[in-house]
């Protein structure tokens, strides 16, 4: 029987007896409720800590170098509320949700004889097996070597959130990149106004710190905000494009054959952010309702 290269690459097994279920250890029968998803990867944890440190540094400079010393209390109050609303309740909340949310991990070790028989495969239907985690995985799932699990609709593994970006947490990752880009732009604008204010006034009166320290802190913040703005804007754009085209980053990179139904861009957005459209699309505290479907059986 002829098998195309894309099928051979995806390791499709057409018959249950070829899946070798006897080599798989059944997954432990325990409830996942009350357990938090967290990847114990040293590099990812370090990147996540650095991310939080840089955001807290930006908050320190904005608050103690620019806003508190300002004589314009209305300016300080408005910018302080806007910046911290994005900072505390949106940007960091989105990062935390993206980091501790199960991205769509396939149950490990479920390639057992009982599970395969429960699928009730019919002629023309296939299942996918991952030889690394011994799982029967849905179509469009890929194995992550860092998470050591197969992830549904895996886009990529991001060390900055110490997690994969997949079916269940893509919304939070998109919100994280958007809000970081917004506060970075806001910080750059405030730095520009503060420099103008300091040039017009006495440098000793425009900050609680000495003039050299103030200049160093502002330059570092400007450099950080510019890098964050560029990086997160690019990531936000690529993620939105990936959602609209319904093609993950891995699928684009590997040029995988499209074997799923094509939907409109608006339907693809609702599949990630939830049905129907509402203000909660912008909230990292709202879990999107993505609907239910049988992910294991496909016709080729």
Backbone as CSV, one residue per row, in Angstrom:
resi,resn,N_x,N_y,N_z,CA_x,CA_y,CA_z,C_x,C_y,C_z
1,UNK,0.844,-1.189,0.000,0.000,0.000,0.000,0.880,1.239,0.000
2,UNK,0.567,2.193,-0.857,1.366,3.399,-0.976,0.976,4.366,0.135
3,UNK,1.985,4.935,0.771,1.762,5.922,1.808,2.540,7.168,1.437
4,UNK,1.846,8.307,1.455,2.494,9.551,1.063,3.498,9.955,2.118
5,UNK,4.490,10.804,1.752,5.504,11.236,2.719,4.924,11.934,3.923
6,UNK,3.855,12.728,3.708,3.282,13.443,4.842,2.667,12.459,5.824
7,UNK,2.089,11.373,5.312,1.523,10.366,6.206,2.628,9.636,6.954
8,UNK,3.701,9.336,6.267,4.789,8.631,6.916,5.417,9.518,7.992
9,UNK,5.483,10.843,7.742,6.070,11.761,8.708,5.203,11.865,9.949
10,UNK,3.884,11.833,9.769,2.982,11.948,10.903,2.803,10.632,11.642
11,UNK,3.425,9.546,11.166,3.396,8.253,11.841,1.968,7.740,12.009
12,UNK,1.230,7.722,10.902,-0.147,7.238,10.946,-0.142,5.717,10.999
13,UNK,-0.915,5.165,11.887,-1.107,3.723,11.958,-2.557,3.439,11.592
14,UNK,-2.758,2.635,10.560,-4.097,2.456,10.019,-4.878,1.328,10.685
15,UNK,-4.189,0.425,11.360,-4.872,-0.693,11.979,-4.502,-0.760,13.450
16,UNK,-5.462,-1.096,14.324,-5.176,-1.122,15.761,-4.057,-2.069,16.129
17,UNK,-3.914,-3.208,15.414,-2.888,-4.160,15.811,-1.478,-3.638,15.565
18,UNK,-1.330,-2.629,14.696,-0.014,-2.063,14.434,0.383,-1.018,15.479
19,UNK,-0.538,-0.651,16.373,-0.255,0.368,17.359,0.543,-0.164,18.541
20,UNK,0.651,-1.508,18.643,1.393,-2.148,19.719,0.934,-1.653,21.085
21,UNK,-0.352,-1.775,21.415,-0.855,-1.266,22.681,-0.290,-1.997,23.882
22,UNK,0.206,-3.213,23.699,0.742,-3.953,24.835,2.004,-3.306,25.395
23,UNK,2.671,-2.455,24.582,3.889,-1.815,25.044,3.608,-0.548,25.844
24,UNK,2.356,-0.153,25.919,1.996,1.079,26.609,1.496,0.768,28.017
25,UNK,1.927,1.561,28.957,1.481,1.426,30.333,0.243,2.286,30.511
26,UNK,-0.866,1.735,31.015,-2.078,2.530,31.198,-1.812,3.728,32.095
27,UNK,-2.443,4.865,31.809,-2.244,6.048,32.645,-2.819,5.830,34.025
28,UNK,-2.287,6.483,35.057,-2.809,6.316,36.408,-4.232,6.817,36.524
29,UNK,-5.057,6.093,37.225,-6.465,6.459,37.397,-6.577,7.406,38.580
30,UNK,-6.383,8.672,38.318,-6.493,9.676,39.365,-7.140,10.912,38.787
31,UNK,-7.765,11.654,39.614,-8.462,12.861,39.183,-7.469,13.996,39.002
32,UNK,-7.649,14.753,37.936,-6.768,15.888,37.664,-7.273,17.174,38.297
33,UNK,-8.447,17.094,38.957,-8.996,18.288,39.579,-8.126,18.705,40.754
34,UNK,-7.911,19.984,40.892,-7.114,20.495,41.981,-5.625,20.526,41.698
35,UNK,-5.202,19.981,40.573,-3.785,20.010,40.217,-3.535,21.159,39.246
36,UNK,-2.395,21.804,39.392,-2.048,22.938,38.549,-1.027,22.498,37.514
37,UNK,-1.236,22.934,36.293,-0.295,22.638,35.217,0.917,23.543,35.373
38,UNK,2.097,22.950,35.458,3.324,23.730,35.558,4.475,22.904,35.021
39,UNK,5.239,23.486,34.094,6.360,22.794,33.467,7.626,23.057,34.287
40,UNK,8.240,21.983,34.751,9.469,22.102,35.549,10.693,22.102,34.616
41,UNK,10.855,23.209,33.924,11.986,23.385,33.014,12.810,24.569,33.507
42,UNK,14.091,24.330,33.786,14.934,25.373,34.354,15.033,26.607,33.483
43,UNK,15.210,26.407,32.169,15.313,27.540,31.249,14.007,28.326,31.201
44,UNK,12.883,27.605,31.125,11.585,28.269,31.067,11.274,29.038,32.338
45,UNK,11.589,28.449,33.500,11.347,29.135,34.772,12.197,30.396,34.861
46,UNK,13.462,30.300,34.433,14.349,31.465,34.452,13.817,32.569,33.536
47,UNK,13.339,32.196,32.345,12.798,33.194,31.408,11.540,33.850,31.964
48,UNK,10.686,33.050,32.624,9.473,33.605,33.213,9.806,34.568,34.346
49,UNK,10.793,34.212,35.166,11.217,35.096,36.261,11.799,36.389,35.706
50,UNK,12.606,36.284,34.650,13.180,37.477,34.023,12.075,38.375,33.478
51,UNK,11.059,37.762,32.878,9.935,38.536,32.339,9.254,39.341,33.435
52,UNK,8.958,38.693,34.550,8.311,39.391,35.664,9.231,40.460,36.246
53,UNK,10.526,40.166,36.343,11.470,41.144,36.876,11.504,42.400,36.002
54,UNK,11.534,42.219,34.689,11.594,43.364,33.783,10.319,44.198,33.854
55,UNK,9.176,43.524,33.983,7.917,44.266,34.086,7.859,45.031,35.407
56,UNK,8.326,44.410,36.486,8.353,45.106,37.768,9.354,46.265,37.752
57,UNK,10.447,46.099,37.023,11.393,47.212,36.885,10.737,48.381,36.171
58,UNK,10.022,48.078,35.095,9.325,49.140,34.369,8.321,49.842,35.275
59,UNK,7.616,49.080,36.084,6.653,49.673,37.006,7.353,50.560,38.036
60,UNK,8.517,50.129,38.517,9.263,50.920,39.487,9.675,52.265,38.896
61,UNK,10.212,52.262,37.681,10.657,53.503,37.061,9.480,54.424,36.769
62,UNK,8.401,53.836,36.236,7.222,54.652,35.929,6.672,55.291,37.191
63,UNK,6.617,54.532,38.276,5.987,55.013,39.502,6.886,55.976,40.273
64,UNK,8.137,55.580,40.526,8.985,56.335,41.445,9.897,57.356,40.756
65,UNK,10.062,57.241,39.457,10.906,58.200,38.745,10.069,59.240,38.014
66,UNK,8.915,58.818,37.463,8.148,59.739,36.628,6.851,60.233,37.251
67,UNK,6.053,59.352,37.843,4.711,59.761,38.263,4.680,60.424,39.649
68,UNK,5.270,59.778,40.637,5.208,60.330,41.993,5.891,61.703,42.101
69,UNK,7.075,61.901,41.494,7.698,63.241,41.608,6.994,64.330,40.804
70,UNK,6.075,63.934,39.918,5.431,64.928,39.059,4.543,65.863,39.884
71,UNK,4.543,67.136,39.490,3.693,68.124,40.162,2.282,68.140,39.598
72,UNK,2.106,67.524,38.437,0.775,67.454,37.822,0.081,66.202,38.346
73,UNK,-0.743,66.371,39.365,-1.354,65.229,40.028,-2.396,64.537,39.147
74,UNK,-3.075,65.300,38.321,-4.060,64.698,37.416,-3.357,63.822,36.391
75,UNK,-2.249,64.320,35.839,-1.444,63.544,34.885,-0.941,62.257,35.532
76,UNK,-0.438,62.363,36.742,0.085,61.190,37.441,-1.023,60.190,37.751
77,UNK,-2.168,60.682,38.173,-3.265,59.788,38.545,-3.797,59.026,37.334
78,UNK,-4.012,59.742,36.242,-4.566,59.103,35.044,-3.595,58.066,34.485
79,UNK,-2.343,58.460,34.323,-1.355,57.529,33.770,-1.066,56.380,34.727
80,UNK,-1.084,56.658,36.020,-0.864,55.595,36.991,-1.960,54.551,36.958
81,UNK,-3.214,54.993,36.872,-4.337,54.054,36.820,-4.304,53.242,35.535
82,UNK,-4.081,53.911,34.395,-4.064,53.205,33.109,-2.927,52.201,33.056
83,UNK,-1.722,52.632,33.447,-0.556,51.755,33.369,-0.714,50.553,34.287
84,UNK,-1.183,50.771,35.511,-1.274,49.665,36.457,-2.467,48.761,36.183
85,UNK,-3.485,49.300,35.520,-4.600,48.430,35.126,-4.104,47.389,34.126
86,UNK,-3.343,47.855,33.127,-2.765,46.926,32.164,-1.697,46.058,32.820
87,UNK,-0.926,46.667,33.725,0.215,45.966,34.311,-0.228,44.824,35.220
88,UNK,-0.974,45.135,36.258,-1.308,44.121,37.261,-2.410,43.170,36.798
89,UNK,-3.522,43.738,36.335,-4.714,42.930,36.142,-4.853,42.331,34.751
90,UNK,-4.067,42.772,33.821,-4.222,42.259,32.461,-2.948,41.600,31.941
91,UNK,-1.837,42.333,31.906,-0.603,41.780,31.343,-0.089,40.600,32.162
92,UNK,0.097,40.796,33.466,0.637,39.723,34.291,-0.373,38.605,34.507
93,UNK,-1.653,38.958,34.557,-2.676,37.915,34.675,-2.697,37.042,33.426
94,UNK,-2.533,37.671,32.264,-2.489,36.906,31.010,-1.265,36.007,30.982
95,UNK,-0.127,36.519,31.431,1.096,35.717,31.470,0.933,34.534,32.410
96,UNK,0.330,34.776,33.573,0.141,33.701,34.547,-0.803,32.638,34.009
97,UNK,-1.901,33.054,33.370,-2.846,32.087,32.813,-2.215,31.290,31.683
98,UNK,-1.411,31.957,30.848,-0.730,31.246,29.756,0.266,30.243,30.303
99,UNK,0.841,30.525,31.473,1.877,29.668,32.032,1.304,28.464,32.768
100,UNK,0.191,28.628,33.490,-0.314,27.553,34.346,-1.559,26.877,33.775
101,UNK,-1.932,27.218,32.543,-3.071,26.568,31.898,-2.590,25.405,31.039
102,UNK,-3.226,24.275,31.193,-2.934,23.117,30.341,-3.173,23.520,28.891
103,UNK,-2.140,23.518,28.040,-2.315,23.997,26.666,-3.116,23.056,25.776
104,UNK,-3.456,21.886,26.284,-4.193,20.901,25.489,-3.453,19.587,25.423
105,UNK,-2.895,19.170,26.557,-2.093,17.948,26.598,-2.977,16.719,26.415
106,UNK,-2.527,15.822,25.553,-3.214,14.558,25.320,-2.885,13.626,26.483
107,UNK,-3.851,12.884,27.008,-3.568,11.951,28.112,-2.390,11.044,27.789
108,UNK,-1.436,10.982,28.694,-0.221,10.219,28.472,-0.469,8.732,28.697
109,UNK,0.045,7.915,27.767,-0.061,6.472,27.894,-1.445,5.918,27.638
110,UNK,-2.270,6.627,26.851,-3.631,6.134,26.608,-3.724,5.220,25.388
111,UNK,-2.571,4.872,24.797,-2.580,3.961,23.647,-2.676,2.522,24.130
112,UNK,-3.723,2.233,24.870,-3.961,0.896,25.391,-4.969,0.168,24.511
113,UNK,-5.003,-1.135,24.652,-5.922,-1.941,23.853,-7.359,-1.551,24.129
114,UNK,-7.680,-1.303,25.406,-9.053,-0.946,25.764,-9.464,0.385,25.139
115,UNK,-8.546,1.359,25.166,-8.889,2.663,24.622,-9.048,2.597,23.111
116,UNK,-8.168,1.843,22.443,-8.256,1.710,20.995,-9.568,1.040,20.597
117,UNK,-9.953,0.005,21.337,-11.219,-0.670,21.040,-12.409,0.244,21.302
118,UNK,-12.280,1.133,22.290,-13.391,2.031,22.594,-13.627,3.059,21.498
119,UNK,-12.618,3.286,20.652,-12.782,4.228,19.552,-13.699,3.689,18.464
120,UNK,-13.848,2.339,18.426,-14.728,1.704,17.440,-14.394,2.188,16.027
121,UNK,-13.155,1.940,15.634,-12.690,2.386,14.334,-13.470,1.726,13.211
122,UNK,-13.769,2.498,12.195,-14.480,2.012,11.026,-13.552,2.080,9.817
123,UNK,-13.886,1.398,8.743,-13.053,1.471,7.537,-12.879,2.911,7.062
124,UNK,-11.642,3.273,6.783,-11.347,4.628,6.345,-10.987,5.579,7.463
125,UNK,-11.132,5.125,8.716,-10.784,5.970,9.847,-9.413,5.577,10.393
126,UNK,-8.683,6.566,10.857,-7.329,6.333,11.336,-7.151,6.972,12.703
127,UNK,-6.137,6.512,13.417,-5.746,7.143,14.670,-4.249,7.378,14.623
128,UNK,-3.804,8.306,15.425,-2.402,8.678,15.466,-1.797,8.235,16.796
129,UNK,-0.607,7.694,16.737,0.081,7.298,17.959,1.417,8.020,18.052
130,UNK,1.703,8.545,19.237,3.010,9.151,19.486,3.891,8.109,20.155
131,UNK,4.987,7.709,19.536,5.863,6.706,20.140,6.632,7.224,21.342
132,UNK,6.668,8.546,21.541,7.443,9.110,22.641,6.676,9.097,23.956
133,UNK,5.396,9.448,23.907,4.612,9.448,25.153,3.529,8.387,25.131
134,UNK,3.559,7.520,24.103,2.652,6.372,24.019,1.194,6.811,24.138
135,UNK,0.830,7.816,23.354,-0.516,8.363,23.405,-1.175,8.276,22.040
136,UNK,-2.479,8.021,22.057,-3.287,8.160,20.855,-3.667,9.629,20.787
137,UNK,-3.141,10.314,19.789,-3.315,11.761,19.757,-4.251,12.197,18.636
138,UNK,-4.922,13.313,18.853,-5.800,13.850,17.815,-5.000,14.367,16.636
139,UNK,-5.694,14.599,15.538,-5.053,15.243,14.413,-4.629,16.650,14.828
140,UNK,-3.550,17.140,14.250,-2.980,18.465,14.499,-2.296,18.558,15.859
141,UNK,-2.137,17.435,16.544,-1.383,17.435,17.797,0.078,17.126,17.502
142,UNK,0.982,17.731,18.268,2.413,17.510,18.101,3.055,17.275,19.453
143,UNK,4.142,16.534,19.437,4.854,16.233,20.683,5.845,17.340,21.002
144,UNK,5.822,17.814,22.251,6.758,18.825,22.715,7.833,18.149,23.547
145,UNK,9.077,18.342,23.170,10.184,17.698,23.881,10.429,18.326,25.246
146,UNK,9.967,19.558,25.453,10.140,20.217,26.752,9.029,19.805,27.712
147,UNK,7.787,19.892,27.247,6.653,19.478,28.084,6.554,17.959,28.198
148,UNK,7.192,17.261,27.245,7.156,15.792,27.198,5.727,15.271,27.082
149,UNK,4.925,15.994,26.339,3.542,15.604,26.087,3.158,16.006,24.667
150,UNK,2.135,15.341,24.145,1.544,15.759,22.880,0.527,16.856,23.180
151,UNK,0.583,17.945,22.422,-0.253,19.111,22.662,-1.175,19.326,21.471
152,UNK,-2.469,19.450,21.749,-3.439,19.701,20.684,-3.241,21.103,20.096
153,UNK,-3.192,21.170,18.778,-3.006,22.427,18.042,-1.827,23.217,18.609
154,UNK,-0.731,22.525,18.806,0.464,23.181,19.338,1.015,24.170,18.325
155,UNK,1.164,25.418,18.759,1.739,26.443,17.886,3.257,26.490,18.046
156,UNK,3.718,26.581,19.284,5.147,26.553,19.581,5.314,26.467,21.094
157,UNK,6.525,26.159,21.513,6.832,26.209,22.943,7.533,27.529,23.227
158,UNK,6.965,28.310,24.137,7.508,29.631,24.444,8.182,29.598,25.815
159,UNK,9.499,29.777,25.875,10.175,29.772,27.180,9.786,30.947,28.048
160,UNK,9.316,32.050,27.447,8.978,33.241,28.234,7.718,33.044,29.061
161,UNK,6.873,32.103,28.670,5.723,31.741,29.500,5.896,30.338,30.078
162,UNK,7.064,29.731,29.818,7.384,28.399,30.335,6.266,27.412,30.035
163,UNK,5.795,27.423,28.808,4.693,26.531,28.442,4.560,26.496,26.924
164,UNK,3.864,25.479,26.463,3.485,25.445,25.057,2.309,26.383,24.828
165,UNK,2.214,26.900,23.629,1.034,27.650,23.209,0.193,26.698,22.374
166,UNK,-0.960,26.332,22.907,-1.792,25.335,22.251,-3.259,25.709,22.266
167,UNK,-4.081,24.712,22.110,-5.520,24.912,21.948,-6.163,25.629,23.132
168,UNK,-5.721,25.320,24.351,-6.418,25.825,25.535,-5.877,27.140,26.083
169,UNK,-4.662,27.525,25.714,-4.096,28.751,26.297,-3.641,29.769,25.268
170,UNK,-3.995,29.570,24.003,-3.574,30.536,22.983,-4.187,31.904,23.230
171,UNK,-5.411,31.934,23.726,-6.056,33.216,24.023,-5.228,34.012,25.013
172,UNK,-4.763,33.371,26.081,-4.012,34.075,27.117,-2.664,34.543,26.595
173,UNK,-2.052,33.759,25.718,-0.771,34.170,25.143,-0.958,35.387,24.242
174,UNK,-2.023,35.406,23.450,-2.297,36.548,22.582,-2.551,37.798,23.421
175,UNK,-3.338,37.647,24.501,-3.607,38.793,25.376,-2.329,39.281,26.046
176,UNK,-1.469,38.351,26.443,-0.196,38.734,27.070,0.644,39.578,26.127
177,UNK,0.795,39.151,24.887,1.586,39.922,23.925,0.941,41.275,23.637
178,UNK,-0.379,41.323,23.597,-1.062,42.579,23.299,-0.898,43.578,24.435
179,UNK,-1.113,43.124,25.669,-1.035,44.051,26.801,0.399,44.486,27.092
180,UNK,1.375,43.597,26.896,2.768,44.002,27.065,3.143,45.044,26.013
181,UNK,2.659,44.863,24.786,2.921,45.859,23.741,2.295,47.201,24.100
182,UNK,1.096,47.172,24.676,0.420,48.416,25.039,1.135,49.148,26.168
183,UNK,1.526,48.422,27.228,2.209,49.113,28.330,3.615,49.546,27.920
184,UNK,4.231,48.832,26.977,5.542,49.256,26.474,5.418,50.564,25.706
185,UNK,4.387,50.654,24.872,4.150,51.895,24.135,3.824,53.037,25.094
186,UNK,3.006,52.736,26.104,2.647,53.745,27.102,3.885,54.227,27.853
187,UNK,4.762,53.298,28.221,5.980,53.670,28.943,6.889,54.532,28.071
188,UNK,7.011,54.196,26.791,7.842,54.997,25.894,7.317,56.420,25.775
189,UNK,6.009,56.566,25.680,5.415,57.900,25.578,5.682,58.700,26.854
190,UNK,5.521,58.058,28.014,5.764,58.757,29.281,7.231,59.126,29.433
191,UNK,8.141,58.261,28.989,9.572,58.588,29.051,9.877,59.813,28.195
192,UNK,9.274,59.860,27.006,9.491,61.015,26.133,9.014,62.302,26.771
193,UNK,7.813,62.300,27.358,7.290,63.496,28.022,8.136,63.874,29.239
194,UNK,8.636,62.861,29.962,9.420,63.149,31.156,10.768,63.763,30.795
195,UNK,11.372,63.301,29.733,12.622,63.914,29.282,12.394,65.381,28.905
196,UNK,11.315,65.658,28.201,11.015,67.046,27.841,10.796,67.894,29.077
197,UNK,10.099,67.326,30.055,9.826,68.055,31.296,11.124,68.350,32.043
198,UNK,12.025,67.355,32.083,13.290,67.536,32.796,14.202,68.538,32.084
199,UNK,14.154,68.568,30.750,14.966,69.529,30.016,14.474,70.966,30.242
200,UNK,13.155,71.127,30.389,12.590,72.457,30.584,12.735,72.915,32.029
201,UNK,12.682,71.970,32.962,12.790,72.296,34.375,14.177,71.918,34.895
202,UNK,14.342,72.102,36.191,15.587,71.722,36.852,15.612,70.202,37.034
203,UNK,16.702,69.548,36.602,16.794,68.088,36.703,16.688,67.605,38.141
204,UNK,17.085,68.436,39.073,17.022,68.027,40.485,15.598,68.023,41.027
205,UNK,14.666,68.623,40.284,13.291,68.698,40.751,12.346,67.755,40.000
206,UNK,12.826,67.149,38.913,11.934,66.313,38.106,11.994,64.845,38.503
207,UNK,12.796,64.512,39.528,12.888,63.126,39.956,13.369,63.079,41.394
208,UNK,13.051,61.982,42.074,13.502,61.788,43.447,14.954,61.330,43.495
209,UNK,15.498,60.938,42.352,16.869,60.456,42.278,17.775,61.555,41.715
210,UNK,19.068,61.329,41.798,20.025,62.281,41.238,19.904,62.293,39.717
211,UNK,20.285,63.385,39.070,20.176,63.452,37.604,20.853,62.303,36.863
212,UNK,22.102,61.900,37.207,22.697,60.762,36.491,21.909,59.472,36.665
213,UNK,21.441,59.220,37.900,20.652,58.006,38.145,19.340,58.047,37.376
214,UNK,18.725,59.222,37.350,17.459,59.365,36.613,17.644,59.080,35.135
215,UNK,18.707,59.632,34.555,18.969,59.421,33.129,19.215,57.939,32.842
216,UNK,19.998,57.267,33.686,20.288,55.843,33.475,19.027,55.007,33.570
217,UNK,18.204,55.276,34.585,16.964,54.509,34.755,16.019,54.717,33.573
218,UNK,15.918,55.951,33.095,15.023,56.235,31.968,15.534,55.619,30.665
219,UNK,16.834,55.657,30.449,17.397,55.062,29.233,17.207,53.550,29.236
220,UNK,17.432,52.920,30.382,17.222,51.476,30.481,15.761,51.120,30.236
221,UNK,14.851,51.913,30.811,13.422,51.657,30.585,13.064,51.855,29.120
222,UNK,13.615,52.887,28.503,13.338,53.156,27.086,13.815,51.990,26.218
223,UNK,15.014,51.492,26.509,15.566,50.366,25.759,14.717,49.110,25.958
224,UNK,14.348,48.848,27.202,13.517,47.671,27.497,12.157,47.766,26.826
225,UNK,11.508,48.916,26.952,10.171,49.087,26.384,10.196,48.960,24.865
226,UNK,11.252,49.489,24.230,11.351,49.404,22.774,11.501,47.953,22.328
227,UNK,12.364,47.198,23.013,12.538,45.783,22.669,11.249,45.010,22.894
228,UNK,10.606,45.228,24.032,9.350,44.542,24.329,8.281,44.902,23.307
229,UNK,8.213,46.159,22.931,7.196,46.602,21.970,7.380,45.911,20.629
230,UNK,8.618,45.864,20.143,8.881,45.236,18.850,8.588,43.736,18.910
231,UNK,9.125,43.078,19.935,8.993,41.625,20.043,7.536,41.202,20.208
232,UNK,6.829,41.820,21.148,5.448,41.401,21.412,4.503,41.810,20.279
233,UNK,4.797,42.921,19.603,3.953,43.316,18.462,4.075,42.297,17.333
234,UNK,5.308,41.847,17.078,5.516,40.831,16.043,4.823,39.535,16.435
235,UNK,4.977,39.124,17.693,4.334,37.896,18.157,2.821,38.011,18.102
236,UNK,2.288,39.153,18.483,0.846,39.359,18.422,0.342,39.260,16.988
237,UNK,1.063,39.892,16.060,0.660,39.835,14.658,0.701,38.430,14.088
238,UNK,1.773,37.686,14.403,1.873,36.315,13.886,0.810,35.411,14.494
239,UNK,0.471,35.631,15.766,-0.554,34.813,16.405,-1.939,35.081,15.814
240,UNK,-2.249,36.346,15.598,-3.545,36.683,14.991,-3.628,36.126,13.575
241,UNK,-2.539,36.223,12.825,-2.519,35.658,11.472,-2.690,34.146,11.524
242,UNK,-2.036,33.500,12.474,-2.158,32.053,12.616,-3.585,31.647,12.956
243,UNK,-4.233,32.429,13.812,-5.622,32.127,14.182,-6.546,32.315,12.992
244,UNK,-6.378,33.416,12.275,-7.273,33.713,11.143,-7.130,32.686,10.028
245,UNK,-5.924,32.208,9.778,-5.711,31.212,8.733,-5.930,29.786,9.232
246,UNK,-6.143,29.634,10.556,-6.338,28.320,11.174,-5.191,27.379,10.824
247,UNK,-3.982,27.888,11.029,-2.783,27.100,10.755,-1.725,27.466,11.792
248,UNK,-1.328,26.503,12.591,-0.379,26.775,13.662,1.015,27.035,13.112
249,UNK,1.889,27.557,13.973,3.250,27.837,13.553,3.987,26.590,13.109
250,UNK,3.771,25.471,13.812,4.425,24.219,13.431,3.904,23.734,12.090
251,UNK,2.606,23.854,11.867,2.030,23.417,10.589,2.552,24.257,9.432
252,UNK,2.755,25.541,9.663,3.322,26.391,8.615,4.781,26.035,8.366
253,UNK,5.519,25.772,9.444,6.937,25.470,9.305,7.157,24.141,8.585
254,UNK,6.349,23.134,8.926,6.501,21.809,8.332,5.729,21.649,7.030
255,UNK,4.946,22.694,6.670,4.145,22.646,5.444,3.279,21.387,5.412
256,UNK,2.572,21.162,6.511,1.740,19.976,6.615,0.493,20.101,5.737
257,UNK,0.079,18.963,5.253,-1.104,18.916,4.397,-2.339,19.292,5.190
258,UNK,-3.140,20.192,4.644,-4.356,20.643,5.319,-5.446,19.608,5.126
259,UNK,-5.859,18.977,6.246,-6.898,17.953,6.185,-8.062,18.262,7.125
260,UNK,-8.207,19.515,7.498,-9.308,19.909,8.360,-10.168,20.928,7.630
261,UNK,-11.406,21.056,8.085,-12.375,21.911,7.404,-11.953,23.368,7.458
262,UNK,-12.118,24.053,6.362,-11.783,25.468,6.298,-12.948,26.298,6.799
263,UNK,-12.643,27.254,7.702,-13.663,28.113,8.277,-13.314,29.570,8.009
264,UNK,-14.279,30.442,8.259,-14.034,31.864,8.064,-13.103,32.389,9.156
265,UNK,-12.495,33.524,8.902,-11.593,34.123,9.885,-12.326,34.434,11.184
266,UNK,-13.570,34.887,11.068,-14.337,35.230,12.269,-14.643,33.982,13.098
267,UNK,-14.945,32.875,12.437,-15.191,31.628,13.149,-13.917,31.124,13.816
268,UNK,-12.791,31.308,13.163,-11.516,30.902,13.759,-11.206,31.731,14.997
269,UNK,-11.504,33.032,14.954,-11.294,33.877,16.124,-12.189,33.440,17.276
270,UNK,-13.440,33.116,16.979,-14.359,32.693,18.038,-13.967,31.328,18.596
271,UNK,-13.320,30.497,17.783,-12.876,29.193,18.261,-11.781,29.329,19.315
272,UNK,-11.006,30.420,19.235,-9.912,30.639,20.192,-10.375,31.462,21.389
273,UNK,-11.132,32.526,21.125,-11.505,33.451,22.196,-12.862,33.140,22.814
274,UNK,-13.659,32.288,22.187,-14.926,31.873,22.770,-16.126,32.343,21.980
275,UNK,-17.224,31.659,22.215,-18.503,32.005,21.587,-19.414,32.613,22.652
276,UNK,-20.174,33.657,22.325,-20.035,34.523,21.152,-19.058,35.655,21.457
277,UNK,-18.978,36.627,20.548,-18.095,37.770,20.766,-18.621,38.634,21.912
278,UNK,-17.728,39.022,22.820,-18.089,39.897,23.931,-16.832,40.530,24.485
279,UNK,-17.004,41.383,25.488,-15.880,42.075,26.097,-14.949,41.102,26.818
280,UNK,-15.449,39.915,27.160,-14.621,38.945,27.878,-13.512,38.394,26.991
281,UNK,-13.569,38.660,25.701,-12.453,38.286,24.822,-11.159,38.948,25.303
282,UNK,-11.279,40.124,25.915,-10.112,40.866,26.369,-9.728,40.535,27.801
283,UNK,-10.455,39.633,28.428,-10.208,39.310,29.827,-9.428,38.012,29.960
284,UNK,-8.307,38.033,30.678,-7.572,36.789,30.928,-8.210,35.931,32.009
285,UNK,-9.264,36.451,32.646,-9.931,35.707,33.713,-11.083,34.859,33.188
286,UNK,-11.476,35.065,31.929,-12.587,34.324,31.337,-12.039,33.176,30.499
287,UNK,-12.524,31.970,30.770,-12.117,30.793,30.003,-12.996,30.666,28.774
288,UNK,-12.420,30.622,27.585,-13.240,30.562,26.364,-13.952,29.232,26.221
289,UNK,-15.184,29.287,25.724,-15.951,28.090,25.423,-15.666,27.717,23.974
290,UNK,-14.878,26.665,23.795,-14.428,26.299,22.446,-15.252,25.192,21.816
291,UNK,-16.288,24.733,22.506,-17.111,23.668,21.947,-16.467,22.310,22.101
292,UNK,-17.190,21.284,21.727,-16.702,19.924,21.865,-16.765,19.206,20.513
293,UNK,-15.812,18.324,20.309,-15.767,17.528,19.084,-14.993,16.260,19.360
294,UNK,-15.213,15.236,18.540,-14.456,13.998,18.660,-13.119,14.191,17.965
295,UNK,-12.014,14.276,18.703,-10.746,14.636,18.078,-9.933,13.449,17.561
296,UNK,-10.384,12.225,17.785,-9.501,11.091,17.546,-9.703,10.395,16.207
297,UNK,-10.881,10.484,15.598,-11.132,9.689,14.416,-11.282,10.614,13.203
298,UNK,-10.593,10.234,12.123,-10.546,11.041,10.914,-10.645,10.167,9.684
299,UNK,-11.151,10.761,8.656,-11.267,10.076,7.369,-10.231,10.647,6.433
300,UNK,-9.461,9.795,5.765,-8.457,10.244,4.799,-8.751,9.627,3.442
